[in-house]
Amino acid sequence: MRPDLVLRLLPFSAAFVAAYLLMARPPWLGLAAGQLGVQLVFGLAGAPLMFVAAVIVQLWLARRRGALSVPARGDDAWFQAGFYVLNGPIEEAFFRGLIQGGLGALLGAPVGFAVGTATYVLYHRLGWPWADTLATALVGVPLGLAFWLLPGPPSLLGVSIAHIGATCGFLGPGPYLLRRLRLV
């Protein structure tokens, strides 16, 4: 996880902070709470739904490929979940706030959504096989739509919470649960 912090999360964070400071705190970055109740309902309902959906997709993919990376113990699964609590909001800030929000402000919301979502999905190809990469569209599309369409000013709050649930279902805790339930 240390290389992940240095090679991915720090550059994503630096780009987001630079845009925030250089562009005089633009609202399209999504740092506002939006309509707080709507954001919380979306995030808190989306997280468990996306967790379960991601576990199901991971189960299907694992059976198809005949392998699954599973944390050795429960404490490792919890440690990974903690890392995803950091990873989810940073990825959302970069792909939704910076790319989708920035291009949406510049070229229109549909262009921002399309490019932000495509970039999010294809970015995962850097480390994953195509089947897993395409599975990220099941997260990228609804989160991109939510960032664009939820009422109020753009907000990263709800999409970040839901993203954490999806990542925990697909990696770490989700595969650990599949192993504990003897489904893989």
NUNULO-949631 format. One record per residue (C-alpha): residue in three letters; x, y, z. Coordinates in pm, whole numbers, plus 32768, in hexadecimal, padded with zeros to 4 digits. Example, Ala and Ser with C-alpha at 12.3 -4.5 7.8 and 13.67 -1.06 7.14 Angstrom:
ALA84CE7E3E830C;SER85577F9682CA;
# end
This chain:
MET800080008000;ARG812880E78035;PRO817980F37EBE;ASP8008812F7E7A;LEU801282617F5C;VAL814482EF7EAF;LEU80F482967D46;ARG7F7B82D27D42;LEU7EDB83767E6A;LEU7FD8848B7EAA;PRO7FE084FC7D3A;PHE7E6284EF7D27;SER7E4A85BB7E65;ALA7F5286B47DF0;ALA7E9E86EB7CA5;PHE7D5387237D59;VAL7DE888147E58;ALA7EA188D17D46;ALA7D5F88FC7C80;TYR7CA989687DBA;LEU7DAB8A727E0B;LEU7DFC8AE87CA9;MET7C918AFE7C3D;ALA7C208BBE7D73;ARG7B5A8AA37E15;PRO7A698A527CF7;PRO791D89B47D5D;TRP792E88B27C44;LEU7A4087F97D05;GLY7933877C7DF2;LEU79BB87E67F43;ALA7868886D7FAD;ALA77838790807A;GLY767787B47F6E;GLN7524876E8001;LEU75AF86BD8131;GLY748185DD8170;VAL7475856A8006;GLN75EE852C8002;LEU75E084608141;VAL74B2839480D2;PHE755B83497F84;GLY76A682ED8026;LEU761C8228814A;ALA752581698070;GLY761C81457F51;ALA773D80BC801F;PRO76997F75808D;LEU75EA7F487F3D;MET77317F797E83;PHE77E77E997F7C;VAL76F67D7A7F38;ALA76F97DB77DBE;ALA78767DC07DBD;VAL788B7C7B7E85;ILE77A27BD37D8B;VAL786C7C527C62;GLN79B17BE77D08;LEU791F7A8D7D4E;TRP78BC7A697BE0;LEU7A137AE27B69;ALA7ACD7A027C60;ARG7A1078CE7BEE;ARG7A4D792E7A83;ARG7BC579657AB0;GLY7BF278507BB2;ALA7CAA792F7CAA;LEU7C6E7A3F7DAA;SER7D587B0D7E80;VAL7CD97AF57FE6;PRO7D667B958123;ALA7E057A8E8202;ARG7D507AFD833F;GLY7C367BDA83B2;ASP7D207CE68436;ASP7DBC7D0482DC;ALA7C627D298241;TRP7C177E40833A;PHE7D657EE682F1;GLN7D147EE0817D;ALA7BBC7F7381C5;GLY7C678090827E;PHE7D4280CE814F;TYR7C0C80D7806E;VAL7B7581E18153;LEU7C9B82B880E3;ASN7CA7823C7F7A;GLY7B34826C7F26;PRO7B1A83E27F6B;ILE7C6984287EC2;GLU7C03836F7D85;GLU7AB384217D8B;ALA7B5B85747DB8;PHE7C3A85327C8C;PHE7B4A84857B9B;ARG79FD85267BFF;GLY7A6A86777C86;LEU7B9586CE7BB0;ILE7B53861A7A68;GLN79D885FD7A5E;GLY799487447B11;GLY7A9F88077A56;LEU7A3F878978FD;GLY78D187AC7957;ALA7906891B79AA;LEU79D489507870;LEU7920887C776B;GLY77D58818780B;ALA776687147906;PRO773585F7780B;VAL789D861A778D;GLY791F862B78F2;PHE785B84F3794F;ALA78CC842E781D;VAL7A3D84897835;GLY7A4C847179B2;THR79A7831B79B3;ALA7A718292788F;THR7BB3830E7930;TYR7B5382737A7E;VAL7B09812279E0;LEU7C38811878F7;TYR7D21818E7A0B;HIS7CE280447ABD;ARG7D6D7F8C798D;LEU7EC87FF979FF;GLY7EC57EE77B04;TRP7DA17E047ABA;PRO7D327D1079AA;TRP7C237D8678BB;ALA7B037CD07968;ASP7B4F7D797AB6;THR7B887EC67A08;LEU7A377EB7795B;ALA79937E5B7AA7;THR79FA7FB27B27;ALA78FD80457A34;LEU77F37FB77B1D;VAL787680B17C1D;GLY78EA81C97B37;VAL77A481FA7A7C;PRO76B7821B7BA8;LEU77AE82EE7C6E;GLY77ED83D17B45;LEU767783FB7B13;ALA764384417C85;PHE7755854A7C89;TRP76AF85EE7B5F;LEU753E85C07BB2;LEU750E85CA7D2B;PRO746887117D8F;GLY752D88327E19;PRO768E889C7DCB;PRO777D87867D61;SER77F686BB7E88;LEU78F185A37EB4;LEU785385367FFD;GLY774F84387F8D;VAL781A83A87E6F;SER794A837E7F51;ILE788582BA8055;ALA77ED81D97F49;HIS794381AC7EA6;ILE79D3812C7FEE;GLY78BE80288004;ALA78FB7FB27E9F;THR7A737F987ECB;CYS7A4E7EDB8013;GLY79667DE77F63;PHE7A4F7DAE7E3D;LEU7B9D7DA77EF5;GLY7C0A7D438052;PRO7AD57D1E812E;GLY79F17C9B8019;PRO7AD97B827FA9;TYR7B217B338118;LEU79AA7B0F8152;LEU798C7A2D8021;ARG7AA0794D80AA;ARG7A067946820A;LEU78B678E48171;ARG796B77D680A8;LEU78E8785D7F5F;VAL7A45785D7EC2;
# end
